[in-house]
Amino acid sequence: MKTIKFNFKNSLTMMLVFSIYIIGFNSCQSYMDGKTFIVSDERMIDEYIEQEANKTMSKFLRAADKAGFRGMLHAYGTNTCFIPTNEAIDVYCQRTGIDSLGQLSVEELEKFMKFHIVRDTIPASEFIDGRLVRATMLGKFLTTKTIQEGSSETVIRINRQANIIQKDIRVANGIIHKIDYVLVPNPKTVGEMIQLLPDNYSLYKSIMTETGIVDTLTNNKQEGVWYTAILQSNESFATAGITDRASLIEKMKVAQPDFASDEAKLIDLYVRYHVLNRLAYVADLSMSSAELSIATNQVITFKTNRDSLIMNEYQSLTKFEKGVTVNKSSEWTDMSCYNGVMIDLDGYIQPVKRGAEAVYWELTEQPEIKKLKEYRRRGAWVTFKPGELSEFQFGGKNNPTITYNVMSSYAEQGGQYVNYDYMDIPMRPNLLQWMEIKTPVLTEGIYYVWICWRRGGANSKFKTTFMQAGKEDQVFPNVFDLGEYFNTSNTPEVNLNNGMKQYNAKAKNSVACSRNLGAIKVEYTGRHTLRMDALSGNSQQAWWDMIQFIPVDQNQLWPRFDIDGNAIYPMENDSLGLNCAKIAPYDQPCKGDLAN
């Protein structure tokens, strides 16, 4: 922006002056005499192309005129245009057997323009290796990748087709990135691309063809139907000792014993497990915790670790299974197809039948919280608004918030939160009315669900629903009351019969509570959702610590947990009273029965 005297050098200035003239005329007074006005000398996209010294993008603008896009390129808005040079367009025309873009129909030119424009301003500094944050006007994503060319030069490649030769040309209505080749959507479907994979994907290709899945991924071109194919090279199979169809079947027999006698079923299950019924680039999967495959009730889980995306890492109190990383450097990862995308792996994944296993989960282990410098730093606290936590959604009236807190020190009366941290949640009808929490990975089975909290708020009640994608919601039978006290006089067995238990290891007290919500049936292994809806409550909040999912046929009372997060089991033969010193904080006395 700059201040100038009236100068009718462009259409924007003329429009401004004309508007001022009309206002002055209608009020019988001239507002122009002797005045200076602030106007913009920034150019629109089309004006920049027209006024560029060497006219390197004029053929793109001519195509925009025929396609009816000139108005959009001239109007205010937010656009990112990937514009091929005249030379790039000439090369494209030669390769496609036409003399110029003008030979294309208006409909073809519309698609051409839409694939080169994103309705958002995206500078090169916001590019990551993978898809752009927003799709093009054609509804398809462009991908970017930073590559090394020659000894030192680094370039940004767009859609595996063109390099950016001049980036971040700022204009009044967006950003231009000048590129050295025309961008063309991949016309081949996921199924067709699988068949074009090189020989080191031979086993994967053969079983995908055998089951007929390739035909589905080839022929289904319905609008809005997308697929993500999870690839496995012969090398990734070899990490699990698989060299051919027979060894794959033997591996699957162990993973799926219910179908050990049905080879066709095992192969079909493996193949379907490697297809998602949605469009999911690495960027999408990095934001997901679990995805349903097209294999019935079979889920692939995801977690990020620094720059790695890991599939199917599994951990419980007693078991750890190492996951498999996505091969981000593979030329096939984030390969856009007509009806989907492909993702390549460094190792082998398969659907696994697991038994129910207890999960003792701290509610504070939210992805965004774990990245904070305040995470488990004594005395720290951070407040969150709706939408700021990806796996903890909430809403209501009067701008509800929740707060992550970390205690400064241990306190027997209500200050025994596991790992010192907890969530301050003001759940009541006139403020935080509902919340939906993504669970940790639960293996299929039947579980009791326990909420562990520090009592607060008389008559603060809510109902809870367990939700699984593709399954009927399960409403818990017990209405939860956050104002309830724990009965310290009853035996553990009596409290258990009443749906309560002690979950802290160091000291039993009346405000550190754990209440059984009821039983749920987890129908397939994965991450699911707990929804809470407020029914009543006053102005006082409660403080949430853990949610425990314990199989109904397992011990509900043990382990308990100390303030350092250690699982504590019954301690027998403590005639000298030494066991208490094994429970953090180690210098504090124990209150309660450590053997029962």
C-alpha positions in Angstrom: 0.0 0.0 0.0 1.1 3.6 -0.6 -0.3 7.1 -0.6 -0.6 8.8 -4.0 -2.4 11.6 -5.8 -5.1 10.5 -8.2 -3.7 8.5 -11.0 -6.0 6.5 -13.2 -3.4 3.9 -14.1 -5.4 0.8 -13.3 -9.0 -0.3 -13.1 -8.9 -0.6 -9.3 -8.0 3.1 -8.9 -10.7 4.1 -11.4 -13.4 2.1 -9.5 -12.4 3.8 -6.3 -12.4 7.3 -7.8 -15.8 6.6 -9.5 -17.3 5.6 -6.1 -16.0 8.7 -4.4 -17.4 10.8 -7.3 -20.9 9.3 -6.9 -20.9 9.9 -3.1 -19.8 13.5 -3.7 -22.4 14.1 -6.3 -25.2 12.7 -4.2 -24.2 14.9 -1.3 -23.8 18.1 -3.5 -20.2 18.4 -2.2 -16.9 17.4 -3.8 -14.8 15.2 -1.6 -11.9 15.1 -4.1 -10.7 18.7 -4.3 -7.3 19.1 -2.5 -7.5 15.6 -0.9 -5.2 12.6 -1.1 -6.5 9.1 -0.8 -5.0 5.7 0.0 -5.3 3.1 -2.7 -3.5 -0.1 -3.5 -1.0 -0.5 -6.3 -0.9 -4.3 -5.8 -1.8 -6.3 -8.9 -4.3 -9.1 -9.3 -3.2 -12.4 -10.7 -4.2 -11.6 -14.2 -2.6 -8.1 -14.0 0.7 -9.6 -12.8 0.7 -12.0 -15.8 -0.1 -9.2 -18.2 2.5 -6.8 -16.9 5.3 -9.3 -16.3 8.3 -8.2 -18.3 9.0 -11.4 -20.3 5.3 -12.5 -20.6 6.3 -16.0 -19.5 2.7 -17.0 -18.4 0.6 -15.4 -21.1 -0.6 -18.7 -22.6 -2.1 -19.7 -19.2 -4.0 -16.4 -19.2 -5.4 -17.1 -22.7 -6.6 -20.4 -21.5 -8.2 -18.7 -18.5 -10.0 -16.3 -20.9 -11.5 -19.2 -22.9 -12.4 -21.2 -19.8 -14.2 -18.2 -18.3 -11.7 -17.9 -15.4 -10.4 -14.3 -16.0 -13.0 -12.9 -13.6 -11.9 -15.1 -10.8 -8.2 -14.3 -11.4 -9.0 -10.6 -11.3 -11.4 -10.6 -8.3 -10.4 -10.2 -4.7 -10.0 -13.6 -2.9 -7.5 -16.1 -1.7 -5.9 -18.2 -4.4 -2.8 -20.2 -4.9 -2.1 -20.7 -8.6 0.5 -23.1 -9.9 1.1 -21.5 -13.3 3.1 -23.3 -16.0 5.3 -21.2 -18.2 4.6 -20.8 -22.0 7.5 -23.2 -22.7 5.9 -25.8 -20.3 2.6 -25.5 -22.1 4.3 -25.9 -25.5 5.9 -29.1 -24.3 2.6 -30.4 -22.9 0.8 -29.6 -26.2 3.5 -31.5 -28.2 3.2 -34.5 -26.0 -0.6 -34.6 -26.2 -0.7 -34.0 -30.0 -2.3 -30.5 -30.1 -1.1 -27.2 -31.4 -2.2 -25.1 -28.5 -4.5 -25.1 -25.4 -7.0 -23.3 -27.5 -7.9 -26.5 -29.3 -9.3 -27.9 -26.0 -13.0 -27.6 -25.4 -14.3 -25.1 -22.7 -15.1 -28.1 -20.4 -11.5 -29.5 -20.8 -10.0 -26.0 -20.1 -12.2 -25.6 -17.0 -10.7 -28.9 -15.6 -7.3 -27.7 -16.7 -7.7 -24.4 -14.8 -9.3 -26.0 -11.7 -6.4 -28.5 -11.3 -3.9 -25.6 -11.1 -5.8 -23.5 -8.6 -6.3 -23.9 -4.8 -8.8 -21.6 -3.1 -6.4 -20.7 -0.3 -3.1 -18.8 0.0 -0.4 -21.4 0.6 3.2 -20.1 0.6 6.1 -22.5 -0.1 7.0 -22.3 3.6 3.9 -24.2 4.5 4.5 -27.1 2.0 5.3 -30.4 3.6 6.3 -33.6 1.8 2.8 -35.0 1.1 -0.5 -33.5 0.1 -1.4 -29.8 0.3 -3.6 -28.7 3.1 -6.5 -28.1 0.7 -7.7 -29.7 -2.5 -7.7 -28.0 -5.9 -10.8 -26.6 -7.4 -11.1 -29.9 -9.2 -11.5 -31.7 -5.8 -8.2 -33.5 -6.1 -5.1 -32.9 -4.0 -1.7 -31.9 -5.2 1.3 -33.3 -3.5 4.7 -31.6 -2.9 8.1 -33.0 -2.3 11.5 -31.3 -1.7 14.2 -33.0 -3.7 17.9 -32.6 -4.3 18.9 -32.0 -7.9 22.6 -32.0 -8.6 25.2 -31.4 -5.9 23.4 -28.8 -3.9 20.3 -27.4 -5.6 17.0 -28.1 -3.8 13.7 -27.8 -5.6 10.1 -28.3 -4.8 8.3 -30.8 -7.0 4.6 -30.6 -7.5 2.5 -33.7 -8.1 5.6 -35.6 -9.2 5.3 -33.7 -12.5 6.6 -30.2 -12.2 9.3 -28.2 -10.4 8.6 -24.7 -8.9 11.0 -22.4 -10.7 9.8 -19.2 -9.0 7.9 -19.4 -5.7 5.8 -17.1 -3.6 4.9 -14.4 -6.1 2.6 -12.3 -3.9 -0.3 -10.5 -5.6 -3.4 -8.8 -4.2 -5.6 -11.9 -4.5 -3.2 -14.7 -3.7 0.1 -16.4 -4.5 1.6 -17.6 -7.8 4.1 -20.4 -7.9 5.6 -20.6 -11.4 6.2 -24.2 -12.6 8.1 -25.8 -15.4 5.4 -28.3 -16.5 1.7 -28.7 -16.8 -0.1 -30.5 -13.9 -2.3 -33.4 -15.0 -4.5 -35.5 -12.7 -3.5 -39.2 -12.7 -6.2 -40.9 -14.9 -5.4 -44.3 -13.6 -7.3 -45.9 -10.7 -5.9 -47.5 -7.6 -6.4 -50.9 -9.1 -4.6 -49.9 -12.4 -1.7 -48.5 -10.4 -1.3 -51.6 -8.4 -1.0 -53.6 -11.6 1.8 -51.2 -12.7 3.9 -51.8 -9.6 7.3 -53.1 -10.3 8.4 -56.8 -9.9 9.4 -56.4 -6.2 5.7 -56.1 -5.4 4.9 -59.4 -7.2 3.4 -61.2 -4.2 1.2 -58.3 -3.2 0.0 -57.9 -6.8 -0.7 -61.6 -7.3 -2.9 -61.9 -4.2 -4.7 -58.6 -4.8 -5.5 -60.0 -8.3 -6.4 -63.4 -7.0 -9.1 -62.1 -4.7 -10.7 -59.8 -7.2 -10.0 -56.7 -5.1 -8.0 -55.2 -7.9 -11.1 -55.3 -10.1 -13.0 -53.4 -7.5 -10.3 -50.8 -7.1 -10.1 -50.5 -10.9 -13.7 -50.4 -12.0 -15.4 -48.4 -9.1 -15.1 -44.8 -10.3 -18.2 -43.4 -8.5 -18.0 -39.8 -7.5 -17.2 -39.5 -3.8 -16.0 -43.1 -3.5 -12.3 -43.3 -2.5 -9.8 -46.0 -1.6 -6.5 -46.0 0.1 -4.3 -49.1 -0.7 -1.7 -50.1 1.8 1.2 -51.6 -0.2 3.6 -54.3 0.8 6.7 -55.0 -1.2 8.5 -58.4 -1.3 11.1 -56.8 1.0 8.4 -55.8 3.6 7.0 -59.3 3.5 10.5 -60.7 4.1 10.7 -58.8 7.4 8.2 -61.3 8.7 9.7 -64.3 7.0 7.2 -64.4 4.1 8.5 -65.3 0.7 5.4 -66.6 -1.1 1.7 -67.3 -0.9 2.2 -70.5 1.2 4.3 -68.7 3.8 1.8 -65.9 4.0 -1.0 -68.3 4.6 1.0 -70.0 7.4 1.5 -66.6 9.0 -2.2 -65.7 8.7 -3.2 -69.0 10.3 -1.5 -68.0 13.5 -3.0 -64.5 13.4 -6.5 -65.7 12.5 -6.9 -69.2 14.1 -10.7 -69.2 13.5 -10.1 -69.5 9.7 -7.0 -71.7 9.8 -8.7 -74.3 7.6 -9.9 -71.8 5.0 -7.0 -70.6 2.8 -9.2 -68.5 0.6 -10.7 -66.7 3.6 -7.3 -66.0 5.0 -6.0 -64.4 1.8 -9.2 -62.4 1.3 -9.0 -61.2 4.9 -5.3 -60.2 4.4 -6.1 -58.3 1.2 -9.2 -56.5 2.5 -7.2 -55.4 5.6 -4.9 -53.5 3.3 -7.6 -51.3 1.8 -9.4 -48.3 3.5 -12.7 -47.0 2.1 -11.5 -43.4 2.2 -9.0 -41.0 0.7 -6.1 -40.9 3.2 -2.7 -39.5 2.5 0.1 -39.6 5.1 -1.0 -36.2 6.4 -4.5 -37.6 7.0 -3.3 -40.8 8.7 -1.0 -38.8 10.9 -4.1 -37.0 12.3 -6.0 -40.3 12.8 -5.7 -42.8 15.6 -7.4 -45.7 13.9 -9.1 -46.5 10.5 -11.5 -49.2 9.7 -10.3 -51.4 6.8 -12.8 -53.0 4.4 -12.2 -56.3 6.2 -15.1 -56.6 8.6 -14.4 -55.3 12.1 -10.7 -55.0 11.4 -8.9 -51.8 12.3 -5.4 -50.3 11.5 -4.1 -48.1 14.2 -1.7 -45.1 13.7 0.6 -43.1 15.9 3.3 -40.5 15.1 6.8 -40.5 16.6 8.7 -37.4 15.5 8.7 -37.6 11.7 7.6 -41.3 11.6 4.1 -42.6 11.0 3.7 -46.0 12.7 1.0 -48.5 12.0 -0.3 -51.1 14.5 2.0 -50.5 17.4 0.2 -52.0 20.4 1.0 -51.7 24.1 -0.8 -52.8 27.2 0.3 -53.1 30.8 1.8 -56.5 30.0 2.5 -56.5 26.3 4.2 -54.5 23.6 4.1 -55.1 19.9 6.4 -53.0 17.7 4.6 -51.2 14.9 5.5 -50.8 11.2 6.6 -47.4 9.8 5.2 -45.9 6.6 7.9 -45.7 4.0 7.6 -41.9 3.3 10.5 -42.0 0.9 8.9 -44.5 -1.4 7.8 -43.2 -4.8 4.5 -45.0 -4.2 3.6 -43.4 -0.9 1.1 -40.6 -1.4 0.7 -41.6 -5.1 -2.5 -39.9 -6.2 -4.8 -42.0 -8.3 -8.1 -41.3 -10.0 -10.1 -42.9 -7.2 -7.7 -42.8 -4.3 -4.1 -43.0 -3.1 -1.4 -45.5 -2.3 0.7 -45.8 0.9 3.9 -48.0 1.1 5.2 -49.7 4.2 8.6 -50.7 5.5 7.3 -53.9 7.1 4.5 -56.4 7.4 1.0 -55.8 8.9 -1.8 -58.2 9.3 -5.2 -58.5 11.0 -4.7 -60.1 14.4 -7.2 -61.7 16.7 -6.5 -60.7 20.3 -8.2 -61.5 23.6 -9.5 -58.7 25.8 -6.7 -57.0 27.8 -7.0 -54.4 30.6 -6.1 -50.8 29.7 -5.3 -48.4 32.6 -5.5 -45.0 30.8 -4.6 -41.6 32.0 -7.0 -39.1 30.5 -4.2 -36.4 30.4 -2.4 -38.4 27.7 -3.8 -36.3 24.8 -1.5 -35.8 21.8 -1.5 -32.0 22.0 -0.9 -32.1 25.8 2.0 -34.5 25.6 3.8 -32.1 23.2 3.6 -29.1 25.6 6.6 -28.0 27.7 4.1 -28.0 30.6 3.4 -31.7 30.3 3.9 -33.2 33.8 5.9 -30.2 34.9 5.1 -29.6 38.6 2.7 -26.7 39.2 1.9 -26.1 35.5 -1.5 -25.7 34.0 -2.9 -25.1 30.5 -6.5 -24.2 29.5 -8.1 -25.5 26.3 -11.1 -24.3 24.3 -13.4 -26.5 22.2 -11.6 -27.8 19.1 -8.0 -27.4 20.5 -7.7 -31.1 21.4 -8.1 -33.5 18.5 -9.2 -36.5 20.6 -11.1 -34.7 23.3 -14.1 -32.8 21.9 -16.5 -30.9 24.1 -19.1 -28.1 23.9 -22.0 -26.4 25.6 -23.0 -22.9 26.7 -21.1 -19.8 28.0 -17.7 -20.7 26.4 -16.7 -23.8 28.3 -13.1 -24.7 28.7 -11.1 -27.5 30.3 -7.8 -27.2 32.1 -4.8 -29.5 32.3 -3.2 -29.3 35.7 -0.1 -30.7 37.3 0.2 -30.8 41.1 3.2 -29.2 42.8 3.4 -32.0 45.4 1.7 -35.0 46.9 -1.4 -34.5 49.1 -3.1 -37.4 50.8 -6.5 -35.8 50.8 -7.4 -35.6 47.1 -3.9 -35.0 45.8 -2.8 -38.5 44.7 -3.3 -38.1 40.9 -1.3 -40.6 38.9 1.8 -38.9 37.5 0.7 -35.8 39.4 -1.6 -34.6 36.6 -5.3 -34.4 36.0 -8.0 -32.7 33.9 -10.3 -30.0 35.4 -13.6 -30.5 33.7 -16.6 -28.3 34.7 -19.3 -30.6 33.4 -22.9 -29.3 34.0 -25.9 -28.4 31.9 -25.3 -24.6 32.0 -21.6 -24.8 30.9 -19.9 -27.9 29.5 -22.8 -30.0 28.4 -21.1 -32.8 26.5 -17.8 -34.3 25.6 -16.5 -37.1 23.4 -13.2 -38.8 24.2 -11.3 -41.1 21.9 -10.3 -44.2 23.8 -6.9 -45.9 23.7 -6.7 -49.1 21.6 -9.1 -51.7 23.0 -9.0 -55.3 21.9 -12.3 -57.0 21.3 -14.1 -58.4 24.4 -16.4 -57.3 27.2 -15.1 -54.7 29.7 -16.1 -52.9 32.8 -15.3 -49.2 32.5 -14.1 -47.3 35.6 -13.8 -43.5 35.9 -11.2 -42.4 38.5 -11.6 -38.9 39.8 -11.4 -36.5 42.7 -14.9 -35.9 44.0 -16.4 -32.5 43.5 -19.8 -30.9 42.9 -22.9 -32.2 44.6 -25.5 -33.8 42.2 -23.2 -33.3 39.2 -24.6 -36.2 37.1 -24.1 -37.3 33.5 -24.9 -40.3 31.3 -22.3 -42.1 29.2 -22.5 -43.8 25.8 -19.9 -46.1 24.2 -19.7 -45.6 20.4 -18.0 -47.8 17.8 -18.0 -46.9 14.1 -20.5 -49.1 12.2 -22.0 -50.5 15.4 -25.0 -49.6 17.5 -24.3 -47.2 20.4 -24.2 -48.7 23.9 -25.6 -46.5 26.7 -24.2 -47.3 30.1 -26.7 -48.4 32.7 -25.3 -46.3 35.5 -25.8 -42.5 35.7 -22.6 -41.1 37.0 -22.5 -38.7 40.0 -19.3 -36.6 40.3 -20.3 -35.5 43.8 -20.2 -39.0 45.2 -17.9 -39.9 48.1 -15.9 -43.1 48.5 -16.8 -45.2 51.5 -13.6 -45.8 53.4 -15.3 -48.0 56.0 -16.4 -50.8 53.7 -14.2 -53.7 52.8 -12.9 -53.7 49.2 -15.3 -56.5 48.4 -18.4 -54.6 49.6 -17.3 -51.5 47.8 -16.8 -53.5 44.6 -20.3 -55.0 44.9 -21.5 -51.4 45.1 -19.6 -50.4 42.0 -16.8 -48.6 43.7 -13.1 -49.2 44.4 -9.8 -47.7 45.6 -7.5 -46.9 42.7 -4.8 -45.0 44.5 -2.0 -47.1 46.0 -0.7 -44.9 48.8 -3.7 -43.8 50.9 -7.4 -44.5 50.9 -9.6 -41.4 51.4 -13.2 -40.4 50.7 -12.6 -38.0 47.8 -10.4 -40.2 45.7 -13.0 -42.2 43.9 -13.4 -44.9 41.2 -16.8 -45.8 39.9 -17.9 -48.6 37.6 -20.0 -47.2 34.7 -21.1 -50.7 33.6 -20.1 -53.2 30.9 -19.4 -52.6 27.2 -18.9 -55.0 24.4 -15.9 -54.0 22.2 -16.7 -55.7 18.9 -13.4 -55.1 17.1 -9.9 -54.0 18.1 -9.4 -50.3 17.7 -9.9 -46.8 19.2 -13.5 -46.0 19.9 -15.4 -43.1 21.6 -16.9 -42.4 25.0 -19.5 -39.7 25.0 -20.7 -38.0 28.2 -23.9 -35.8 28.4 -24.5 -33.6 31.5 -27.8 -34.2 33.3 -27.5 -31.9 36.4 -24.9 -30.1 38.4 -23.9 -26.9 40.2 -21.0 -24.5 39.8 -18.3 -26.8 41.1 -16.2 -28.9 38.8 -14.6 -32.3 39.4 -11.0 -33.4 38.6 -10.5 -36.4 36.3 -7.5 -38.7 36.5 -7.9 -42.1 34.8 -10.3 -44.2 32.8 -9.8 -48.0 33.2 -11.1 -50.7 30.8 -10.9 -54.0 32.6 -12.2 -57.3 31.1 -15.1 -58.5 33.1 -13.4 -61.8 33.9 -10.3 -60.2 35.3 -9.4 -58.7 38.7 -11.1 -55.3 39.1 -9.4 -54.3 42.3 -5.7 -54.6 41.3 -3.4 -53.1 40.3 -3.7 -49.8 42.1 -1.5 -46.9 41.0 1.0 -44.7 42.9 1.7 -41.1 42.2 4.6 -41.9 39.9 2.4 -44.1 37.7 3.7 -47.4 38.9 1.2 -50.4 39.0 1.0 -51.7 42.5 -0.1 -55.3 43.2 -1.1 -56.9 46.6 1.8 -57.1 49.0 1.8 -60.1 51.3 4.0 -60.9 54.4 4.5 -57.3 55.5 4.9 -57.9 59.2 7.7 -55.2 59.4 5.7 -52.7 57.4 8.3 -52.3 54.7 6.1 -52.5 51.7 4.8 -49.0 52.0 8.3 -47.7 51.2 8.0 -49.3 47.8 5.1 -47.0 46.9 5.7 -43.4 45.7 6.0 -41.0 47.4 8.4 -43.2 49.3 8.6 -41.0 52.4 4.9 -40.8 53.0 2.8 -43.3 55.2 0.3 -45.7 53.7 -3.3 -45.7 54.7 -5.3 -48.8 53.6 -4.8 -52.5 53.2 -1.9 -53.2 50.9 -2.8 -56.9 50.8 -6.4 -56.7 49.9 
